[in-house]
Amino acid sequence: MRTFKQSCHAACLALATVLLLASGSAYGQGEPETLPDWSGVWQMIGGTVFDRATVEGEGGATTPGLREHPPYNDEWEAIYERNLALRDQGLFPDPLSNCGLPIGFPRIMNVPDVYEFAVTPKQVWILTENGPNILRIFTDGRDLPAPEDRWPTFNGVSVGQWEGDTLVFRTVSAKGSMDGDAIIDRTGLVLSNQLEAITRMRKIDDELIEAQMTIEDPAALTAPWQVTKQYRKLPEGTFVYDYACAENNRNPVDRETGRTLTLGPNGEVLGETN
Amino acid sequence: MNTSPNSTHFIDLAAVGLVLASLAMAPAAQPAFGHHAGAAWDREQVQELQGTIKEFQFTNPHTWIQLNVENADGTVEEWSIEWGSPNSLSRRGIRPSTFPPGVEATMRINPMKSGDKAGGFVGAKFGDGTVVGRWED
């Protein structure tokens, strides 16, 4: 028969455990006592030109003449210039235009429509309505997989930790332009599958989340490339909708020419002779 | 160090997990955005069309208004007018019912450079004066 002291001890231990669990304290190494509240629906500020700090020219990513200035080496500057020339002719193919591929990192930080940032104790999920796409950032204290245990994928692998209210994560093993699968924006920005990035994300205030990326790519860049993206909170109650690219895609890319086609109401290609 | 989430976070995880499960089951629906680079449209030109709405395709990745336009000789031609994604338009108050089939409207478009019967949506005006999109008299 248990004594009162034993019963009290067990009950008190159970109560202490419940209180500890309920307190939400100490989720993992380096994490704050209370995870930041990034709830709500957010929209990237500005158009889809990835690096607005180095942009040259007026307009959007598809406007002829507009370009950015990553610290490309000569070889990749030449690749970018070829892409820009194709863009100016309307012949730079966006892999997304045929529906079916993830957008890839770092472009996932650069999409229209809306974002959600789901902060959970062991992972942060960046969810984009467009696509939809998911970037998983593991914050449970794990290390990156060993090099032999990872391979190039669209979003690569992201592992990070909390430094106060700032999420700091490293992304490796993204495909880049390997296989022609992923671009960064429609000016023709691309990187190799050797790209790696450190991203620092934090909530500046109730209306603004900022992501500062430092991207390195020994194959394509001569120096770290720093790009900042910001996301503005939309009104409470904003809905996030289904997004089904293949539902009614009347703008597929012609893989032979790179031209984005326009399909008529019966699926016929318009402007073929243009 | 306690690494266990509290019950509230379990609920959050379950809820978000359901969302992710839903995304995973979405039909072959991966990306694509701002699909049309707009290279096909002549942004310097605005063409006005008068016609009868055949259909408003309120679908991803872009919406399309199908407009039947009657020519002077009585023949009817179907025009395809592209607009934004239903997701972004819906947050601006646009609904599938914004362009009801059978209703007459005047539409302004950036016409296709090739001269085909298609263009990018600029604005529309209905008989009662209601305007959708950009319309400057």
Interface residues (C-beta under 8 A of the other chain):
Chain A: L20 L21 A22 S23 G24 S25 A26 Y27 G28 Q29 T48 T62 R87 G90 F92 D94 L96 S97 N98 C99 G100 L101 P102 I103 V111 P112 D113 V114 A118 T120 P121 K122 W125 L127 E129 N130 G131 P132 N133 I134 D140 R186 L234 T238 F239 Y241 D242 Y243 A244 C245 A246 E247 N248 N249 R250 N251 T260 T262 G264 P265 L270 G271 E272 T273 N274
Chain B: M1 N2 T3 S4 P5 N6 S7 T8 H9 D12 L13 V16 V19 L20 L23 A26 P27 A28 A29 Q30 P31 A32 F33 G34 H35 H36 A37 G38 A39 A40 Q57 T59 N60 P61 H62 W64 Q66 E78 S80 E82 S85 P86 N87 S88 S90 R91 M112 K113 S114 G115 D116 K117 A118
